[in-house]
Amino acid sequence: MTLESKSIQFRKATLSDKAALLSLEQAVVNAERPYNSQIKTDAHYYDLDNLLQSEQACVQVAECNGDIIATGYVQIRPSKQSLEHTHHGYLGFMFVNPEFRGQGINKDIMQLLIDWAESKGIYDFYLDVYNDNQAAINAYQKLGFKPSLLEMKVNTQN
């Protein structure tokens, strides 16, 4: 089935999408739990009210037959003082329902988010991805992202 026959539509998310977005947030948490055993069982990653209402953020969704099947956001954030750019776009909440993966939906959402941030004068973008999440790393590299900084952790309690 092609994207056209599935009628995928992209749009900016609104507060009325919050219930669906909260459900997708849990899908992200569950997908990332194998990469980090320290994620709480009741974890929430995103301040959706702020992301949906802020002029410094844009949340995009993809819909199929009225159901939100993919999401992502970009938020304009201050950059480290040591960098040449004063602000950057931070990309997050990148999720595509498994049955719709491999169709370029994440790429389209990311391009919409980057276009939005570029319209605000932002040309440097960052995101976080687990080191062992090779599928996500490959997808981001196809879009031109390169590894930049590796966060390392240790739990000394166990």
N, C-alpha and C positions, 0 to 999 in steps of 0.2 A: 504494500500500500504506500503510495507516495504522500508527501506532505500536503499536496493539494487536495487529495481525496480525504485526508484526515482533517483538513481545514484548520491548520495551526495559525493562531493569531497572537500577535505580540502587543502588549500595552503596558503602560505605567500602572503599577498597583495602587490601590486606594485603601483607606481604612476599612471599607466594607469587605475587603479580601482577608482581613486579619485572621479569621477562623481557619481558612484554608492555608494561610501562610504558617500559622502555628502548627498545623498538621505536617506541613512540609519541613518545618524546622525539626520536628522530631524524627523525620525520615533522615535528615542530615546527621543528627546526633547518633542515630542507630547505625548509619553507614560508617561513621567515624569511630565508633566505640571499639572495633577490632584493632585500630591503630593506637588507641590510648586507653588503657584499662582504668585510668583515674577519672574518666568522665562519669559524673554523677548520674544516677538513675533518673532523676527528675531535672536534668540539665536543660537550660535555655541559653542559647547563644546570643540572640539578637534583641535589641530594644526596638521592636517593630513600630511602636507608636512614634518614636523619634525618627526612625528611618522613613516612615511613610509621610511624615509631616514636615520634615526638615527641608529647607532650601539648599542644604549642603549634601543632600543624598537623593538618590533615585533608585527605586525598586522596580524592576521589570518582571513581568510574568509572561508565560506562554500559555495559551488556552487551547483546548481541543474540545469541541462540542460543549462549551461553557464550563469545563473543568480546568482548573489550574494544574498544569502538568510539569511546569518548570519555573524556576525563579533565579534571581540574582540581584545584587545591589552594588552600587558604587557610592562611596562616601568620601567627600573631600575632607582631608585631614591635614593638620600641620605636619611638616616634615622635620626630621632631625636638623638641628642647627648646623651640623657638619656637611649637609648636602647643599648642592647648588639650587635646587628648587625649594621654594618656601612651603608649598603644599603639593599633595599628591592625591591620587584616587586610590582608595582601598576597595578592592573587590571582594565580596563575600556572598554567602548564602547561595552558592552555585549548586543547583540541584535540578536534575531532570529525572522524571519518573522512569524507572527502568525499562518499561515497554516502549518508550520513545527515544531511548539512547541510540547514538550512532547515526542520527539524522541531521546533525549540525545545529540543533536547537540551542545548545549551550554557547556555541560560537556566535549565533545570531544575537542571543541575549547579551553576551559580553560586548559585542560590537555596538549594540544600542547603548549600553552603559558607558562605554568609552566615548562614543559620539557625544553623549550628554555632557560628560565631564570636559571634553575638549571644547564644547561650546561655552564653557565657563573658564577657559584658559588653563586647563589641567592637561599635562602631556606625559606625566610619569605615573605609573600604576604598579601597585603591589598587591599580592594576595598571599595567603598562607595555605600550605598543602602538606599533609603528612608525608614524610620521607618514604614510607613504604606504599603509598597510594600511587602506584606506577601508572594506572589508567588515567588518573587525574593529571599527573605530571605530564604524560604524553599529550593529553588534550591541550594543556596550557602551553606547552612547547610549540605545538602546531600554530598557536596564535602569536608566537614570537617571545613568549616569556622565557626567561633563563633563571636558573638558580642564583640566588643572591646571598642569602644568609641562612645558615643551618642552626636552628634552635636545638639545644641538647638538654636532656633532663636526666635526673636520677631520683629514685625514691629510696631513702636510707632507712625507712621503717621496716621494710620487708627483708 
